[in-house]
Amino acid sequence: MTDAVLRGAEASIAKGSQSFAAAARIFPADVRADCVMLYAWCRHADDVIDGQDLGHAQRADFRAGQRARLVTLRAQTEAALHGAPQTDPVFESLRRVVERNAIPPRHPLALIDGFAMDVEEKHYATTDDLLTYCYHVAGVVGVMMAQIMGVRDERTLDRASDLGIGFQLTNIARDVMEDAAAGRCYIPDDILAATPTRYAAALRLLDMAEAYYDSALDGIAELPPRSALAIAAARRVYRAIGEKLRKGGPEAWERRISTTKAEKAALFTAALGDVARSRFRTPSPRVGLYSRPS
């Protein structure tokens, strides 16, 4: 498929996420197309709520009109889920992906519910509160991506959700200062109370993320080879962002933490070993991890 809908989605991922764009090149063509189109809708929805352009340049007045934008976003999403072709390419992307892969409508709507938590400026008192948020804005995306790759087994979808949660915990740790500047704090009260500094709290989130990344490795074993490699590479890249924060100390927050092209290449090579290892290791039980809604 090379129509305008897919071309727009390709442009979105190229500008919005170099890490995922690089990993997505490994997918088979049909899987890549649907993953890229799902990404385009997710990216658009996030930008609508946060007042950003492809995840950057947040408007100072992004709170103004945010509730109305959420209402419109939900209505457009529901219209796409009803199956009629959409004039907006972003929502036509969603419609095609959901239809082709039999993705339950509750999953895209769960993502909208996550954005509603941002609009409501939800306060996170406990770690469980935070994990519920992480599921809605990232774990459920992992579930939908896995369904595009042909996964239907609920236990494997749990592992896909774990990977998304690991990604989000890493994002929160990386973006602590940026979020503070926007008047947001995602670190829950129970972690803040148990740690002496925000940096120490961020390291606690990274420690939590490791358990979710470990669980995700068992899910990778159930994916077709090329999809497994793409996901293993993305897992390596996100974990590397967390490691840079660990090694760099609080000063690492003074600039956007990312990986270079050379680092990505090395991480992609290491991901080959992860895929092989996942095929031969005994799956670990999911003990103490978030239980996604059924």
C-alpha positions as CSV (number, residue, x, y, z in Angstrom):
1,M,0.0,0.0,0.0
2,T,1.5,3.4,-1.0
3,D,-1.5,5.7,-0.7
4,A,-1.6,9.0,1.1
5,V,-2.7,7.5,4.4
6,L,0.4,5.3,4.7
7,R,2.7,8.0,3.3
8,G,1.4,10.4,6.0
9,A,2.0,7.7,8.7
10,E,5.5,7.1,7.4
11,A,6.3,10.8,7.7
12,S,4.9,10.9,11.2
13,I,7.1,8.1,12.5
14,A,10.2,9.5,10.7
15,K,9.9,12.8,12.5
16,G,8.3,11.6,15.8
17,S,10.3,8.6,16.8
18,Q,13.7,7.8,15.2
19,S,14.1,4.9,17.6
20,F,10.8,3.2,16.6
21,A,11.2,4.1,13.0
22,A,14.5,2.3,12.9
23,A,13.2,-0.8,14.6
24,A,10.1,-0.8,12.3
25,R,12.2,-1.2,9.2
26,I,12.8,-4.8,10.3
27,F,9.1,-5.8,10.2
28,P,7.6,-7.6,7.2
29,A,6.0,-5.0,4.9
30,D,2.4,-5.7,5.9
31,V,3.2,-5.7,9.6
32,R,5.3,-2.6,9.2
33,A,2.5,-0.7,7.4
34,D,0.0,-1.4,10.2
35,C,2.4,-0.7,13.0
36,V,3.3,2.6,11.4
37,M,-0.3,3.6,10.9
38,L,-1.1,2.7,14.5
39,Y,1.8,4.8,15.6
40,A,0.6,7.8,13.6
41,W,-2.8,7.7,15.3
42,C,-1.2,7.3,18.8
43,R,1.2,10.2,18.0
44,H,-1.6,12.4,16.8
45,A,-3.7,11.7,19.8
46,D,-0.8,12.5,22.2
47,D,0.0,15.7,20.4
48,V,-3.6,16.8,20.4
49,I,-3.7,16.5,24.2
50,D,-0.3,17.8,25.0
51,G,-0.3,20.7,22.5
52,Q,2.8,19.5,20.8
53,D,4.0,18.8,17.3
54,L,5.3,15.2,16.9
55,G,6.1,15.1,20.6
56,H,8.1,18.4,20.6
57,A,7.6,22.2,21.1
58,Q,4.9,22.1,23.7
59,R,2.7,25.3,23.6
60,A,2.8,27.3,26.8
61,D,-1.0,27.5,26.8
62,F,-1.5,23.8,26.1
63,R,-4.0,23.5,28.9
64,A,-6.4,26.0,27.2
65,G,-9.1,24.1,25.4
66,Q,-7.6,20.7,26.4
67,R,-10.9,19.2,27.6
68,A,-12.7,20.2,24.4
69,R,-9.9,18.6,22.4
70,L,-10.2,15.4,24.4
71,V,-14.0,15.3,23.6
72,T,-13.3,15.8,19.9
73,L,-10.5,13.2,19.9
74,R,-12.7,10.6,21.6
75,A,-15.6,11.3,19.1
76,Q,-13.2,11.0,16.1
77,T,-11.8,7.8,17.5
78,E,-15.2,6.2,18.1
79,A,-16.3,7.2,14.6
80,A,-13.2,5.4,13.1
81,L,-14.0,2.3,15.3
82,H,-17.5,2.1,13.9
83,G,-15.9,1.1,10.5
84,A,-16.9,3.9,8.1
85,P,-14.0,5.3,6.0
86,Q,-12.6,8.5,7.5
87,T,-11.7,11.7,5.7
88,D,-8.9,12.5,8.2
89,P,-5.9,10.3,7.2
90,V,-4.9,9.8,10.9
91,F,-8.3,8.3,11.8
92,E,-8.5,6.4,8.5
93,S,-5.2,4.8,9.6
94,L,-6.8,3.7,12.9
95,R,-9.9,2.3,11.1
96,R,-7.8,0.2,8.7
97,V,-5.5,-1.2,11.4
98,V,-8.4,-2.1,13.7
99,E,-10.4,-3.7,10.9
100,R,-7.5,-5.7,9.4
101,N,-6.3,-7.0,12.7
102,A,-9.6,-7.5,14.6
103,I,-8.4,-5.3,17.4
104,P,-11.1,-4.9,20.0
105,P,-12.4,-1.2,20.2
106,R,-11.8,-1.2,23.9
107,H,-8.0,-1.1,23.3
108,P,-7.9,2.2,21.4
109,L,-10.5,3.7,23.8
110,A,-8.3,2.6,26.7
111,L,-5.5,4.9,25.3
112,I,-8.0,7.8,25.2
113,D,-8.8,7.1,28.8
114,G,-5.1,7.4,29.6
115,F,-5.1,10.8,27.9
116,A,-8.1,11.8,30.0
117,M,-6.0,11.2,33.1
118,D,-3.6,13.8,31.8
119,V,-6.4,16.2,31.1
120,E,-7.8,15.7,34.6
121,E,-4.3,16.3,36.0
122,K,-4.6,13.1,37.9
123,H,-2.5,12.8,41.1
124,Y,-0.6,9.5,41.5
125,A,-0.6,8.6,45.2
126,T,0.7,5.0,44.8
127,T,2.8,3.0,42.5
128,D,-0.3,1.0,41.5
129,D,-1.9,4.3,40.4
130,L,1.1,5.0,38.2
131,L,1.1,1.6,36.7
132,T,-2.6,1.9,35.8
133,Y,-1.7,5.1,33.9
134,C,1.3,3.4,32.2
135,Y,-0.9,0.7,31.0
136,H,-3.5,3.1,29.5
137,V,-0.9,5.3,27.7
138,A,1.6,2.6,26.7
139,G,0.9,-1.0,27.8
140,V,-2.3,-1.1,25.7
141,V,-0.3,0.1,22.7
142,G,2.0,-2.9,23.2
143,V,-1.1,-5.1,23.2
144,M,-2.3,-3.6,19.9
145,M,1.1,-3.8,18.3
146,A,1.3,-7.5,19.3
147,Q,-2.1,-8.2,17.8
148,I,-0.9,-6.6,14.5
149,M,2.0,-9.2,14.6
150,G,-0.6,-12.0,14.9
151,V,-0.6,-12.6,18.7
152,R,-3.9,-13.7,20.2
153,D,-2.7,-15.7,23.2
154,E,-3.6,-13.7,26.4
155,R,-0.4,-14.6,28.2
156,T,1.8,-13.3,25.4
157,L,-0.4,-10.1,25.2
158,D,0.4,-9.7,28.9
159,R,4.1,-9.6,28.0
160,A,3.5,-7.1,25.3
161,S,1.7,-4.9,27.8
162,D,4.7,-5.3,30.1
163,L,7.0,-4.0,27.4
164,G,4.9,-0.9,26.9
165,I,4.8,-0.3,30.7
166,G,8.6,-0.6,30.8
167,F,8.9,2.0,28.0
168,Q,6.6,4.4,29.8
169,L,8.4,4.1,33.1
170,T,11.7,4.9,31.3
171,N,10.0,7.8,29.6
172,I,8.8,9.2,32.9
173,A,12.3,8.8,34.5
174,R,13.9,10.6,31.5
175,D,11.4,13.4,31.4
176,V,11.2,14.3,35.1
177,M,12.5,17.9,34.6
178,E,10.6,18.5,31.4
179,D,7.4,17.4,33.1
180,A,8.1,19.6,36.1
181,A,8.5,22.6,33.8
182,A,5.0,21.8,32.5
183,G,3.6,21.5,36.0
184,R,3.3,17.7,35.9
185,C,4.7,15.0,38.2
186,Y,4.2,11.3,37.4
187,I,6.3,10.0,40.2
188,P,3.9,8.6,42.8
189,D,3.8,9.9,46.4
190,D,4.9,6.6,47.9
191,I,8.1,6.6,45.9
192,L,8.8,10.3,46.5
193,A,8.3,9.8,50.2
194,A,10.8,6.9,50.2
195,T,13.6,8.6,48.3
196,P,15.8,11.6,49.1
197,T,15.7,13.3,45.7
198,R,13.8,13.2,42.4
199,Y,16.8,11.7,40.8
200,A,16.8,8.8,43.3
201,A,13.0,8.5,42.6
202,A,13.7,8.3,38.9
203,L,16.2,5.5,39.5
204,R,13.5,3.6,41.4
205,L,11.3,3.9,38.3
206,L,14.1,2.5,36.2
207,D,14.5,-0.4,38.6
208,M,10.8,-1.1,38.2
209,A,11.1,-0.9,34.4
210,E,13.7,-3.7,34.4
211,A,11.2,-6.2,35.8
212,Y,8.9,-5.3,32.9
213,Y,11.7,-5.5,30.3
214,D,12.6,-9.0,31.6
215,S,9.0,-10.2,31.4
216,A,8.8,-8.8,27.8
217,L,11.7,-11.0,26.7
218,D,9.5,-14.0,27.3
219,G,6.8,-12.6,25.0
220,I,9.4,-11.9,22.2
221,A,9.9,-15.7,22.0
222,E,6.3,-16.0,20.7
223,L,6.7,-13.6,17.8
224,P,7.6,-14.4,14.2
225,P,11.4,-14.0,13.7
226,R,11.4,-10.5,12.0
227,S,8.8,-9.1,14.4
228,A,10.7,-10.5,17.3
229,L,13.9,-8.8,16.2
230,A,12.2,-5.5,15.7
231,I,10.7,-5.6,19.2
232,A,13.9,-6.8,20.8
233,A,15.7,-3.9,19.1
234,A,13.2,-1.4,20.5
235,R,13.5,-2.9,23.9
236,R,17.3,-2.6,23.8
237,V,17.1,1.1,22.7
238,Y,14.7,2.1,25.5
239,R,16.7,0.3,28.1
240,A,19.8,2.2,26.9
241,I,18.1,5.5,27.5
242,G,17.5,4.4,31.1
243,E,21.2,3.4,31.4
244,K,22.3,6.7,30.2
245,L,20.3,8.4,33.0
246,R,21.8,6.0,35.5
247,K,25.4,6.7,34.4
248,G,25.0,10.4,33.8
249,G,23.6,11.3,37.2
250,P,21.2,14.3,37.6
251,E,23.3,16.3,35.0
252,A,21.9,13.9,32.3
253,W,18.6,15.8,32.6
254,E,20.3,18.9,31.3
255,R,19.8,17.7,27.7
256,R,17.5,15.3,25.9
257,I,18.7,11.7,26.6
258,S,18.8,9.7,23.4
259,T,20.9,7.1,21.5
260,T,23.2,7.8,18.5
261,K,23.0,6.0,15.2
262,A,26.2,4.1,16.1
263,E,24.7,3.1,19.5
264,K,21.5,2.0,17.8
265,A,23.4,-0.2,15.4
266,A,25.2,-1.9,18.3
267,L,21.9,-2.4,20.2
268,F,20.3,-3.9,17.1
269,T,23.1,-6.4,16.9
270,A,22.7,-7.2,20.6
271,A,19.0,-7.7,20.0
272,L,19.8,-10.7,17.7
273,G,21.2,-12.4,20.7
274,D,18.1,-11.5,22.8
275,V,15.9,-13.1,20.2
276,A,17.9,-16.3,20.2
277,R,18.1,-16.4,24.0
278,S,14.3,-15.9,24.3
279,R,13.7,-19.0,22.2
280,F,15.6,-21.2,24.6
281,R,15.0,-19.8,28.1
282,T,12.3,-21.0,30.4
283,P,9.6,-18.3,30.8
284,S,9.6,-16.6,34.1
285,P,6.3,-16.3,36.0
286,R,4.7,-12.9,36.0
287,V,4.9,-12.2,39.8
288,G,4.2,-8.8,41.2
289,L,3.6,-7.2,37.8
290,Y,0.6,-5.1,36.8
291,S,-2.5,-7.1,35.7
292,R,-4.0,-5.5,32.7
293,P,-7.8,-5.3,32.3
294,S,-9.3,-8.3,30.6
